[in-house]
Amino acid sequence: MRQVAEPCSWTAAVFLLCGVAGARGEPERYSLPVELFLPPAGAWAQGGALRTQPATDPQQEKESPWLVVPTFSLNPKLGGSLGAMAAYMHYFDEKSRVSMFGIGGQYTTTDSIIASLFAKASWNEDTSRAILLLAGGNIKNDYDDYLGTGVPLKTNDDLRALVGRYLHRISGDWFAGVQGTYTNYQLLGDSAFDDQVLDVLGLRGFKSGGLGLSIYHDSRDNENSPHHGFMINLNNVAYREWIAGDNDFDVYRLDTRVFLPHGEGNVIAIRQYNQLTDDAPSSAFAPVQLRGYKMGQYLGEYMSSLEVEERLRLSERWTSTFFTGVAVLYGDTIGSSDYDPFPTIGAGVQYVLKVKEGIVVNLEAAKGEADNYGVYIKLGYGY
């Protein structure tokens, strides 16, 4: 049997936060509540704005630093999945943002199993931020139409990944830092026919290791439940054989998120995301990254997407979301034609678990084109 490795992403939240997500093999929106991952009664100030309560608030003093949340997802790629995450929250000083250290796991109806250890830290008065993820598991996929070829395919994928990023505040809301990833991702066909399909598509495996730089701007009032502000994440990962790989190629990403308050605690959230590859093997092409789509079902040299989400305040601890978006693949593509649009639409409801941190548990459903859909219970908003 053949190894197919790719510069894997981690399971949604942290990989996306690091900006080092890969092309295939992760369960759709696997939440570490990630994302970290993957991120409120008195959280709403007069006029409806989300605020952070003083640390001396008796209500917040009673809140436990522990966070335990069940996770669930349903999509055509992995079937149904059920898991949980547990994390310990800590503030290193009064000006730093909340740090989280935890473990997550998920099991699916296709007998896939994934586990991860993660850390997300802010310290030294929020002048330093870091994310670290160690993930592993076995992912079994059953495609009725693999990459738009019309051919069914079953795969058995072994995942091992290490991802990290460090940022240092250089001026105001601007950060600069470094990031790196290492993965040894194996993709094996469940039958000789499945292996032949992988051969025809040119999906070959490789170990991969990469290093890159990140320029990061963050003026959001809260990382987990922003009410206003914006975030810009411009980064690259240079995968090189001398680090730990079988191929030399580059990945560039630009992620922009804007949050606009309106009404009594409502927020319009906008995200524009781009992922570009250079000399990447097909397994490392950019995937469509929208709720409602199976990660890795559609791949291209370049991917751009736009999402708009309305977040409505229902009460002090409840919110609802309505979202839509579209993505396009261009350059060489697998599973679609050049510039074919991939639309999505969906809705959700959220409950505030931690007031000060703005951490919510989120139930969402999304529908893409054709048979693409997803239902998720996870920690945090979509972005």
Backbone torsions as a table, in degrees:
resi	resn	phi	psi	omega
1	MET	NA	152.8	-168.9
2	ARG	-103.2	144.2	173.1
3	GLN	-85.5	135.9	169.9
4	VAL	-128.0	112.9	-179.4
5	ALA	-114.4	159.5	176.8
6	GLU	-150.7	164.9	179.6
7	PRO	-72.9	82.5	-169.4
8	CYS	-67.3	156.1	172.2
9	SER	-91.7	176.5	170.4
10	TRP	-99.8	-166.4	-178.5
11	THR	-79.2	111.7	-170.1
12	ALA	15.1	-90.1	-163.0
13	ALA	-42.9	-66.2	-173.8
14	VAL	-62.8	-42.1	-179.3
15	PHE	-58.1	-41.4	-178.2
16	LEU	-71.6	-36.9	177.4
17	LEU	-63.0	-40.8	179.6
18	CYS	-73.1	-22.8	-176.3
19	GLY	74.8	27.9	-179.8
20	VAL	-124.3	31.3	-178.9
21	ALA	-67.6	147.2	-179.7
22	GLY	-99.2	-163.4	-170.8
23	ALA	-92.8	-44.2	-170.6
24	ARG	-136.1	170.2	164.9
25	GLY	92.7	-2.7	178.4
26	GLU	-101.3	148.3	176.8
27	PRO	-67.7	141.7	-176.0
28	GLU	-59.7	124.4	176.7
29	ARG	52.9	39.9	172.1
30	TYR	-59.5	119.4	-173.4
31	SER	-103.3	125.2	163.4
32	LEU	-99.0	45.7	-172.9
33	PRO	7.0	30.8	122.1
34	VAL	-3.0	NA	NA
35	GLU	NA	NA	NA
36	LEU	NA	NA	NA
37	PHE	NA	-98.3	-78.8
38	LEU	179.0	NA	NA
39	PRO	NA	NA	NA
40	PRO	NA	NA	NA
41	ALA	NA	-127.5	-163.8
42	GLY	-40.1	7.6	-179.7
43	ALA	-76.2	-10.8	-177.3
44	TRP	-104.5	119.7	-179.7
45	ALA	-82.8	174.0	178.3
46	GLN	-58.3	133.1	-177.6
47	GLY	94.3	-3.3	174.1
48	GLY	95.2	-4.5	-176.6
49	ALA	-75.5	142.6	176.9
50	LEU	-73.6	131.1	-179.5
51	ARG	-131.8	161.5	175.3
52	THR	-98.3	124.1	-178.6
53	GLN	-76.7	152.1	176.6
54	PRO	-60.5	150.2	-178.7
55	ALA	-63.9	-16.6	-178.5
56	THR	-86.0	-2.9	179.5
57	ASP	-59.7	123.6	-177.5
58	PRO	-56.9	-35.4	-179.0
59	GLN	-63.3	-42.4	-178.7
60	GLN	-73.2	-31.7	178.1
61	GLU	-62.1	-26.7	-179.0
62	LYS	-83.1	-16.2	-178.4
63	GLU	-70.4	134.2	-179.1
64	SER	-72.8	145.2	175.2
65	PRO	-75.4	-5.3	-179.4
66	TRP	-92.8	145.1	-179.9
67	LEU	-133.5	119.0	178.2
68	VAL	-127.2	122.7	-173.9
69	VAL	-138.5	133.5	172.1
70	PRO	-75.8	151.2	176.1
71	THR	-127.1	149.1	-178.2
72	PHE	-150.5	143.6	172.1
73	SER	-148.2	154.0	178.4
74	LEU	-140.6	120.2	176.1
75	ASN	-156.3	163.5	-174.8
76	PRO	-65.2	-21.5	-175.1
77	LYS	-76.8	-49.6	-176.4
78	LEU	-109.4	0.8	-176.0
79	GLY	71.3	-145.5	177.4
80	GLY	-90.2	146.5	177.9
81	SER	-138.2	145.2	-179.9
82	LEU	-135.5	136.1	-179.0
83	GLY	-157.6	-166.3	179.5
84	ALA	-158.4	158.0	172.2
85	MET	-136.8	148.3	176.3
86	ALA	-132.7	135.2	-176.9
87	ALA	-143.3	152.3	174.7
88	TYR	-109.5	128.3	-178.9
89	MET	-102.3	141.5	-176.5
90	HIS	-150.9	142.6	172.5
91	TYR	-108.0	121.9	-180.0
92	PHE	-77.4	-24.6	174.2
93	ASP	-162.7	174.9	-172.4
94	GLU	-67.1	-29.6	-175.9
95	LYS	-92.1	-17.0	-178.6
96	SER	-77.9	154.6	176.7
97	ARG	-80.6	167.4	-175.8
98	VAL	-64.4	139.0	174.0
99	SER	-104.8	148.1	-178.7
100	MET	-133.4	138.5	177.8
101	PHE	-133.4	122.6	-173.0
102	GLY	-159.8	-172.7	-179.0
103	ILE	-139.2	145.5	178.9
104	GLY	-140.0	156.9	178.4
105	GLY	-155.2	155.6	-179.0
106	GLN	-152.2	140.9	177.1
107	TYR	-128.5	139.6	-174.6
108	THR	-119.6	166.3	-179.9
109	THR	-70.4	-10.8	174.0
110	THR	-93.2	13.2	-179.4
111	ASP	68.7	25.1	171.4
112	SER	-81.2	147.2	177.0
113	ILE	-140.8	134.1	-177.3
114	ILE	-137.1	138.5	176.5
115	ALA	-136.7	151.3	-178.4
116	SER	-152.3	149.6	169.4
117	LEU	-114.0	135.9	-177.3
118	PHE	-143.1	155.9	175.6
119	ALA	-143.9	136.0	175.8
120	LYS	-133.8	116.7	-169.8
121	ALA	-130.1	145.9	172.7
122	SER	-133.9	128.8	-176.6
123	TRP	-150.7	178.4	-179.3
124	ASN	54.4	52.9	179.8
125	GLU	56.9	39.6	178.0
126	ASP	62.0	25.8	172.6
127	THR	-86.8	-14.1	179.0
128	SER	-129.5	135.3	176.4
129	ARG	-134.9	145.2	180.0
130	ALA	-147.4	150.5	174.9
131	ILE	-134.1	137.4	178.1
132	LEU	-141.1	136.3	179.3
133	LEU	-139.3	134.3	170.9
134	LEU	-122.7	119.6	-175.4
135	ALA	-131.7	150.4	177.0
136	GLY	-159.3	158.8	178.4
137	GLY	165.1	-176.2	177.5
138	ASN	-127.0	122.8	-174.2
139	ILE	-115.8	121.0	179.3
140	LYS	-110.7	120.5	-177.7
141	ASN	-113.8	146.6	178.8
142	ASP	-131.6	98.8	-176.8
143	TYR	-95.3	130.9	170.7
144	ASP	-79.2	-30.1	-179.0
145	ASP	-143.7	92.4	-171.9
146	TYR	-78.0	119.7	176.8
147	LEU	53.2	31.7	176.5
148	GLY	73.7	14.3	-178.8
149	THR	-82.6	-13.7	-174.7
150	GLY	81.6	2.3	-177.5
151	VAL	-104.1	129.6	175.0
152	PRO	-72.8	151.4	-177.6
153	LEU	-153.7	136.6	173.2
154	LYS	-114.8	132.5	179.7
155	THR	-127.8	154.8	177.8
156	ASN	-128.2	105.8	-168.3
157	ASP	-113.5	129.5	174.0
158	ASP	-98.6	129.4	-176.5
159	LEU	-117.3	128.4	169.9
160	ARG	-137.8	125.3	-174.8
161	ALA	-149.9	145.8	173.8
162	LEU	-133.7	125.7	-176.8
163	VAL	-133.8	138.6	178.0
164	GLY	-149.8	152.0	176.1
165	ARG	-147.6	139.9	174.1
166	TYR	-126.6	131.9	177.6
167	LEU	-123.3	144.3	176.0
168	HIS	-127.3	133.2	-179.3
169	ARG	-70.0	123.1	-178.1
170	ILE	-102.8	-30.7	178.2
171	SER	-170.4	126.7	178.5
172	GLY	55.4	-122.5	-179.8
173	ASP	-94.5	11.3	-177.3
174	TRP	-97.5	136.0	177.4
175	PHE	-124.1	156.0	171.0
176	ALA	-138.6	147.5	-177.7
177	GLY	-168.6	-170.6	-178.8
178	VAL	-126.0	157.6	178.0
179	GLN	-147.9	158.8	-179.7
180	GLY	-153.4	157.7	178.6
181	THR	-146.5	144.9	173.4
182	TYR	-137.5	134.1	177.8
183	THR	-148.5	148.7	172.7
184	ASN	-126.9	90.0	-171.1
185	TYR	-105.0	122.4	-179.5
186	GLN	-108.7	133.2	175.5
187	LEU	-124.6	119.1	-176.1
188	LEU	-121.7	132.9	174.0
189	GLY	-69.2	145.0	179.7
190	ASP	-76.6	-10.9	178.6
191	SER	-148.9	170.2	178.0
192	ALA	-61.4	-36.9	178.3
193	PHE	-64.0	-41.6	178.5
194	ASP	-61.7	-40.0	177.4
195	ASP	-62.8	-37.5	178.6
196	GLN	-64.6	-39.2	177.8
197	VAL	-61.4	-44.3	178.8
198	LEU	-62.4	-36.9	177.3
199	ASP	-62.6	-46.6	-177.8
200	VAL	-61.9	-40.0	-178.5
201	LEU	-77.3	-10.3	178.8
202	GLY	73.3	24.6	179.5
203	LEU	-85.8	102.7	-176.7
204	ARG	-112.0	154.8	-175.9
205	GLY	-96.2	160.0	175.6
206	PHE	-167.5	146.7	165.3
207	LYS	-69.8	152.9	178.7
208	SER	-144.7	141.2	174.5
209	GLY	-142.1	136.5	-177.1
210	GLY	-146.5	154.5	175.9
211	LEU	-128.7	151.9	-179.8
212	GLY	-160.5	178.6	179.9
213	LEU	-115.4	156.1	179.9
214	SER	-139.2	131.4	169.7
215	ILE	-110.4	126.3	-167.4
216	TYR	-136.0	129.3	174.4
217	HIS	-120.2	133.3	-177.2
218	ASP	-144.1	102.1	176.4
219	SER	-110.2	14.6	179.0
220	ARG	-66.2	143.0	178.9
221	ASP	-74.1	-19.9	179.6
222	ASN	-154.3	130.2	-178.8
223	GLU	-66.7	-36.3	-172.4
224	ASN	-87.6	-38.4	179.1
225	SER	-134.2	73.0	-176.8
226	PRO	-65.3	138.2	174.5
227	HIS	-104.7	-28.7	175.9
228	HIS	-156.9	167.5	-179.1
229	GLY	106.9	-177.7	177.9
230	PHE	-149.1	162.7	179.9
231	MET	-132.4	137.1	173.5
232	ILE	-127.4	128.3	178.8
233	ASN	-128.1	104.1	177.6
234	LEU	-109.7	121.1	-175.7
235	ASN	-152.5	167.4	175.6
236	ASN	-141.3	158.5	169.8
237	VAL	-132.4	122.1	177.2
238	ALA	-99.9	106.3	178.3
239	TYR	-84.3	124.9	-175.9
240	ARG	-133.7	144.0	-180.0
241	GLU	-60.6	-36.7	-176.5
242	TRP	-68.4	-16.9	177.2
243	ILE	-82.9	-55.3	179.5
244	ALA	179.1	37.3	-173.4
245	GLY	-134.5	-179.4	178.2
246	ASP	-111.6	-3.4	-177.9
247	ASN	-142.2	149.1	171.6
248	ASP	-104.5	119.2	176.3
249	PHE	-159.3	171.3	-176.0
250	ASP	-131.1	148.5	176.4
251	VAL	-129.2	132.4	179.3
252	TYR	-123.8	140.3	-178.5
253	ARG	-137.4	141.5	172.4
254	LEU	-132.3	117.0	-176.5
255	ASP	-121.1	118.2	-179.4
256	THR	-122.3	130.2	-179.6
257	ARG	-132.4	131.3	-178.2
258	VAL	-125.3	139.1	-177.7
259	PHE	-127.0	121.1	-173.6
260	LEU	-119.4	115.4	179.4
261	PRO	-77.6	149.7	173.5
262	HIS	-160.0	155.7	178.7
263	GLY	61.9	-150.7	-176.7
264	GLU	-94.2	77.5	176.6
265	GLY	86.3	9.1	179.2
266	ASN	-86.1	155.7	-177.6
267	VAL	-140.7	135.9	167.5
268	ILE	-99.9	122.4	-179.6
269	ALA	-110.6	130.3	-178.5
270	ILE	-124.2	134.6	177.2
271	ARG	-131.7	129.6	172.4
272	GLN	-121.2	123.5	-171.3
273	TYR	-129.8	137.9	177.9
274	ASN	-132.8	138.7	173.4
275	GLN	-134.7	122.1	-176.7
276	LEU	-122.2	139.1	177.9
277	THR	-118.5	154.7	178.8
278	ASP	-135.8	117.1	-179.2
279	ASP	62.8	25.0	-178.3
280	ALA	-81.2	144.0	170.5
281	PRO	-66.5	161.2	-174.4
282	SER	-59.4	-32.0	179.2
283	SER	-64.9	-20.4	-177.6
284	ALA	-104.6	12.8	176.2
285	PHE	-63.4	163.2	-179.5
286	ALA	-75.7	132.7	177.9
287	PRO	-93.3	158.7	167.8
288	VAL	-66.5	124.0	-177.9
289	GLN	-118.4	77.8	176.0
290	LEU	-133.7	146.7	172.5
291	ARG	-59.9	137.6	-177.9
292	GLY	99.8	-8.5	178.9
293	TYR	-116.8	147.8	177.9
294	LYS	-78.3	123.8	-179.2
295	MET	-60.5	122.2	179.1
296	GLY	94.1	-2.9	179.6
297	GLN	-70.8	-33.7	179.9
298	TYR	-129.9	127.8	-173.9
299	LEU	-128.6	150.0	176.0
300	GLY	-156.0	162.4	175.9
301	GLU	-58.1	-37.8	-176.9
302	TYR	-133.9	144.8	178.0
303	MET	-139.1	135.9	173.9
304	SER	-133.3	141.8	-179.0
305	SER	-142.8	156.9	176.3
306	LEU	-136.7	129.4	178.9
307	GLU	-128.3	142.8	174.4
308	VAL	-130.0	132.0	-176.7
309	GLU	-134.2	130.7	173.4
310	GLU	-97.0	121.8	177.6
311	ARG	-110.9	112.0	-174.6
312	LEU	-104.5	132.8	175.6
313	ARG	-81.8	119.7	178.2
314	LEU	-93.6	-38.4	178.0
315	SER	-160.2	-171.6	-176.3
316	GLU	-62.5	-31.4	-177.6
317	ARG	-118.2	3.6	-177.9
318	TRP	-124.1	138.0	172.5
319	THR	-135.1	164.6	174.5
320	SER	-132.3	155.6	180.0
321	THR	-129.2	146.6	171.4
322	PHE	-134.1	126.3	-173.2
323	PHE	-139.9	157.3	174.5
324	THR	-149.1	163.5	-178.9
325	GLY	-175.0	172.6	178.4
326	VAL	-151.5	145.7	176.9
327	ALA	-129.9	153.6	174.5
328	VAL	-134.4	145.2	172.9
329	LEU	-108.4	142.5	178.1
330	TYR	-147.8	172.1	-166.0
331	GLY	79.0	-154.4	173.0
332	ASP	-67.5	135.0	-177.9
333	THR	-129.9	155.9	175.4
334	ILE	-128.2	123.3	177.7
335	GLY	94.7	-1.7	-180.0
336	SER	-161.0	170.3	174.1
337	SER	-91.1	161.5	-179.5
338	ASP	-57.9	129.1	176.1
339	TYR	66.8	15.9	171.1
340	ASP	-63.1	132.1	178.9
341	PRO	-79.4	144.6	174.9
342	PHE	-119.6	94.6	-177.7
343	PRO	-84.0	158.1	173.2
344	THR	-145.5	153.6	176.2
345	ILE	-150.1	146.0	-179.1
346	GLY	-172.5	-178.6	-179.0
347	ALA	-153.6	163.3	-180.0
348	GLY	-160.9	173.7	175.8
349	VAL	-137.1	143.3	-174.5
350	GLN	-130.9	148.4	175.4
351	TYR	-123.6	134.1	-177.5
352	VAL	-80.1	116.8	179.5
353	LEU	-87.5	-44.1	-177.4
354	LYS	-123.9	116.2	-172.4
355	VAL	-67.1	-54.2	-175.1
356	LYS	-61.0	-42.7	-175.9
357	GLU	-83.0	-13.9	-178.2
358	GLY	69.1	28.0	-177.2
359	ILE	-85.7	128.8	-178.5
360	VAL	-120.5	152.1	166.6
361	VAL	-98.8	135.6	-163.7
362	ASN	-126.3	122.6	172.1
363	LEU	-107.0	119.2	-177.4
364	GLU	-135.2	152.2	172.3
365	ALA	-131.3	137.6	-178.2
366	ALA	-136.9	147.7	179.8
367	LYS	-129.0	123.8	173.8
368	GLY	-100.9	-166.1	179.2
369	GLU	-75.7	161.5	178.1
370	ALA	54.7	-130.5	-175.2
371	ASP	-95.7	16.8	-179.8
372	ASN	-82.6	128.4	177.9
373	TYR	-160.4	168.9	176.2
374	GLY	-159.3	144.2	172.3
375	VAL	-127.8	129.9	-172.1
376	TYR	-136.9	142.4	162.1
377	ILE	-119.7	119.9	-174.1
378	LYS	-152.8	174.6	177.6
379	LEU	-94.0	129.0	175.4
380	GLY	93.4	160.5	174.8
381	TYR	-71.9	173.9	-178.6
382	GLY	-62.5	-30.4	176.7
383	TYR	-163.8	NA	NA
